[in-house]
Amino acid sequence: MSWFSIAGIKEEIRKIQWPSRKDMVRNTTIVITFVLFFVAYFLLTEVVLVWALRLLGIGG
């Protein structure tokens, strides 16, 4: 295990390709969009289910 040494670790760190600022902004935008979509989806689902349960006389 040559990578399991300080020199090996430094070499592996040099091989990392960090994303550009443009890529980071794009990926962050995609993640935030998906999170907001799922928040809206689950809130809407909860509202509909609560409404349906109240209509059936089960909800409080």
N, CA, C and O atoms as a DFTB+ gen file, in Angstrom:
240 C
 N C O
     1  1       0.838      -1.188       0.000
     2  2       0.000       0.000       0.000
     3  2       0.877       1.244       0.000
     4  3       1.125       1.845       1.046
     5  1       1.341       1.620      -1.181
     6  2       2.225       2.779      -1.270
     7  2       1.490       4.089      -1.004
     8  3       2.105       5.078      -0.607
     9  1       0.172       4.098      -1.223
    10  2      -0.567       5.336      -0.989
    11  2      -0.784       5.577       0.491
    12  3      -1.159       6.678       0.895
    13  1      -0.551       4.553       1.307
    14  2      -0.781       4.687       2.743
    15  2       0.473       5.222       3.430
    16  3       1.003       4.612       4.359
    17  1       0.926       6.363       2.956
    18  2       2.052       7.079       3.551
    19  2       1.820       8.560       3.273
    20  3       0.960       8.919       2.468
    21  1       2.571       9.397       3.926
    22  2       2.398      10.834       3.733
    23  2       2.651      11.204       2.272
    24  3       1.893      11.982       1.694
    25  1       3.702      10.659       1.673
    26  2       4.013      10.967       0.275
    27  2       2.905      10.453      -0.648
    28  3       2.530      11.136      -1.601
    29  1       2.385       9.268      -0.375
    30  2       1.316       8.707      -1.185
    31  2       0.035       9.516      -1.070
    32  3      -0.662       9.733      -2.061
    33  1      -0.269       9.956       0.129
    34  2      -1.466      10.771       0.350
    35  2      -1.339      12.104      -0.371
    36  3      -2.293      12.566      -0.996
    37  1      -0.158      12.729      -0.287
    38  2       0.052      13.999      -0.991
    39  2      -0.112      13.822      -2.495
    40  3      -0.691      14.676      -3.166
    41  1       0.394      12.723      -3.017
    42  2       0.258      12.474      -4.454
    43  2      -1.202      12.273      -4.843
    44  3      -1.636      12.774      -5.881
    45  1      -1.955      11.558      -4.038
    46  2      -3.372      11.349      -4.336
    47  2      -4.147      12.662      -4.268
    48  3      -5.054      12.885      -5.070
    49  1      -3.804      13.522      -3.329
    50  2      -4.471      14.824      -3.215
    51  2      -4.183      15.671      -4.446
    52  3      -5.060      16.405      -4.899
    53  1      -2.969      15.586      -5.000
    54  2      -2.636      16.338      -6.207
    55  2      -3.445      15.866      -7.410
    56  3      -3.645      16.632      -8.353
    57  1      -3.916      14.618      -7.393
    58  2      -4.679      14.061      -8.512
    59  2      -6.146      14.511      -8.515
    60  3      -6.853      14.322      -9.505
    61  1      -6.592      15.099      -7.420
    62  2      -7.990      15.518      -7.324
    63  2      -8.250      16.637      -8.324
    64  3      -7.482      17.596      -8.410
    65  1      -9.339      16.509      -9.081
    66  2      -9.742      17.566     -10.005
    67  2     -10.917      18.304      -9.379
    68  3     -12.044      17.809      -9.369
    69  1     -10.642      19.483      -8.861
    70  2     -11.666      20.263      -8.200
    71  2     -12.577      20.895      -9.247
    72  3     -12.103      21.294     -10.311
    73  1     -13.867      20.991      -8.969
    74  2     -14.788      21.602      -9.945
    75  2     -14.541      23.104     -10.068
    76  3     -14.087      23.758      -9.128
    77  1     -14.850      23.627     -11.241
    78  2     -14.710      25.066     -11.460
    79  2     -15.864      25.788     -10.754
    80  3     -16.835      25.171     -10.317
    81  1     -15.727      27.089     -10.661
    82  2     -16.782      27.897     -10.029
    83  2     -18.092      27.744     -10.796
    84  3     -19.161      27.641     -10.194
    85  1     -18.007      27.728     -12.125
    86  2     -19.196      27.582     -12.965
    87  2     -19.903      26.251     -12.676
    88  3     -21.127      26.209     -12.558
    89  1     -19.133      25.176     -12.565
    90  2     -19.713      23.865     -12.258
    91  2     -20.348      23.851     -10.873
    92  3     -21.421      23.279     -10.683
    93  1     -19.687      24.480      -9.912
    94  2     -20.226      24.513      -8.552
    95  2     -21.547      25.278      -8.503
    96  3     -22.490      24.849      -7.838
    97  1     -21.616      26.408      -9.204
    98  2     -22.850      27.192      -9.231
    99  2     -23.963      26.385      -9.893
   100  3     -25.087      26.353      -9.392
   101  1     -23.658      25.735     -11.013
   102  2     -24.668      24.936     -11.718
   103  2     -25.157      23.779     -10.846
   104  3     -26.361      23.553     -10.731
   105  1     -24.226      23.051     -10.236
   106  2     -24.623      21.914      -9.403
   107  2     -25.400      22.353      -8.169
   108  3     -26.357      21.689      -7.771
   109  1     -24.999      23.457      -7.567
   110  2     -25.717      23.975      -6.405
   111  2     -27.132      24.394      -6.784
   112  3     -28.077      24.150      -6.034
   113  1     -27.278      25.025      -7.951
   114  2     -28.600      25.426      -8.430
   115  2     -29.487      24.209      -8.657
   116  3     -30.667      24.225      -8.307
   117  1     -28.933      23.169      -9.233
   118  2     -29.697      21.940      -9.466
   119  2     -30.159      21.336      -8.144
   120  3     -31.317      20.940      -8.016
   121  1     -29.273      21.265      -7.171
   122  2     -29.623      20.676      -5.868
   123  2     -30.703      21.497      -5.181
   124  3     -31.668      20.931      -4.667
   125  1     -30.562      22.814      -5.161
   126  2     -31.560      23.667      -4.515
   127  2     -32.906      23.551      -5.214
   128  3     -33.948      23.530      -4.559
   129  1     -32.888      23.474      -6.550
   130  2     -34.130      23.312      -7.305
   131  2     -34.835      22.015      -6.939
   132  3     -36.044      22.010      -6.707
   133  1     -34.089      20.913      -6.885
   134  2     -34.680      19.635      -6.516
   135  2     -35.226      19.652      -5.092
   136  3     -36.305      19.120      -4.834
   137  1     -34.491      20.256      -4.176
   138  2     -34.953      20.333      -2.787
   139  2     -36.259      21.127      -2.714
   140  3     -37.201      20.704      -2.045
   141  1     -36.321      22.268      -3.394
   142  2     -37.541      23.076      -3.375
   143  2     -38.709      22.337      -4.027
   144  3     -39.844      22.435      -3.561
   145  1     -38.434      21.601      -5.103
   146  2     -39.478      20.813      -5.750
   147  2     -40.049      19.778      -4.782
   148  3     -41.266      19.637      -4.671
   149  1     -39.171      19.054      -4.080
   150  2     -39.658      18.026      -3.169
   151  2     -40.343      18.621      -1.944
   152  3     -41.279      18.021      -1.415
   153  1     -39.899      19.780      -1.485
   154  2     -40.597      20.462      -0.391
   155  2     -42.016      20.797      -0.830
   156  3     -42.971      20.542      -0.097
   157  1     -42.157      21.365      -2.018
   158  2     -43.488      21.713      -2.526
   159  2     -44.341      20.463      -2.714
   160  3     -45.526      20.462      -2.378
   161  1     -43.747      19.409      -3.245
   162  2     -44.483      18.158      -3.469
   163  2     -45.012      17.586      -2.153
   164  3     -46.190      17.241      -2.058
   165  1     -44.151      17.484      -1.144
   166  2     -44.579      16.893       0.118
   167  2     -45.563      17.789       0.865
   168  3     -46.474      17.282       1.520
   169  1     -45.403      19.105       0.783
   170  2     -46.378      19.990       1.411
   171  2     -47.736      19.865       0.739
   172  3     -48.761      19.803       1.419
   173  1     -47.753      19.826      -0.581
   174  2     -49.006      19.662      -1.307
   175  2     -49.652      18.316      -0.985
   176  3     -50.865      18.235      -0.789
   177  1     -48.848      17.277      -0.932
   178  2     -49.368      15.949      -0.585
   179  2     -49.979      15.955       0.807
   180  3     -51.048      15.381       1.015
   181  1     -49.320      16.591       1.756
   182  2     -49.845      16.649       3.119
   183  2     -51.161      17.414       3.165
   184  3     -52.103      16.987       3.832
   185  1     -51.232      18.539       2.465
   186  2     -52.460      19.335       2.450
   187  2     -53.614      18.529       1.865
   188  3     -54.719      18.541       2.408
   189  1     -53.364      17.832       0.767
   190  2     -54.412      17.031       0.133
   191  2     -54.844      15.891       1.051
   192  3     -56.039      15.625       1.182
   193  1     -53.893      15.219       1.684
   194  2     -54.251      14.112       2.576
   195  2     -55.035      14.596       3.798
   196  3     -56.005      13.957       4.205
   197  1     -54.625      15.710       4.374
   198  2     -55.346      16.256       5.524
   199  2     -56.759      16.640       5.107
   200  3     -57.718      16.375       5.833
   201  1     -56.890      17.261       3.942
   202  2     -58.219      17.637       3.439
   203  2     -59.079      16.394       3.242
   204  3     -60.247      16.386       3.633
   205  1     -58.514      15.334       2.636
   206  2     -59.274      14.116       2.368
   207  2     -59.686      13.439       3.684
   208  3     -60.806      12.941       3.804
   209  1     -58.786      13.422       4.658
   210  2     -59.118      12.794       5.948
   211  2     -60.187      13.588       6.684
   212  3     -61.069      12.999       7.308
   213  1     -60.124      14.905       6.622
   214  2     -61.172      15.722       7.261
   215  2     -62.516      15.505       6.559
   216  3     -63.563      15.482       7.204
   217  1     -62.477      15.349       5.250
   218  2     -63.691      15.107       4.494
   219  2     -64.336      13.781       4.923
   220  3     -65.560      13.651       4.945
   221  1     -63.496      12.813       5.258
   222  2     -63.989      11.516       5.729
   223  2     -64.351      11.518       7.220
   224  3     -64.914      10.549       7.730
   225  1     -64.023      12.613       7.908
   226  2     -64.331      12.711       9.323
   227  2     -63.275      12.072      10.221
   228  3     -63.521      11.850      11.407
   229  1     -62.124      11.780       9.672
   230  2     -61.058      11.146      10.458
   231  2     -60.126      12.186      11.055
   232  3     -59.685      12.039      12.195
   233  1     -59.822      13.230      10.304
   234  2     -58.851      14.235      10.740
   235  2     -59.408      15.159      11.789
   236  3     -60.620      15.261      11.981
   237  1     -58.480      15.843      12.478
   238  2     -58.886      16.735      13.546
   239  2     -58.912      18.147      13.210
   240  3     -59.244      18.977      14.056
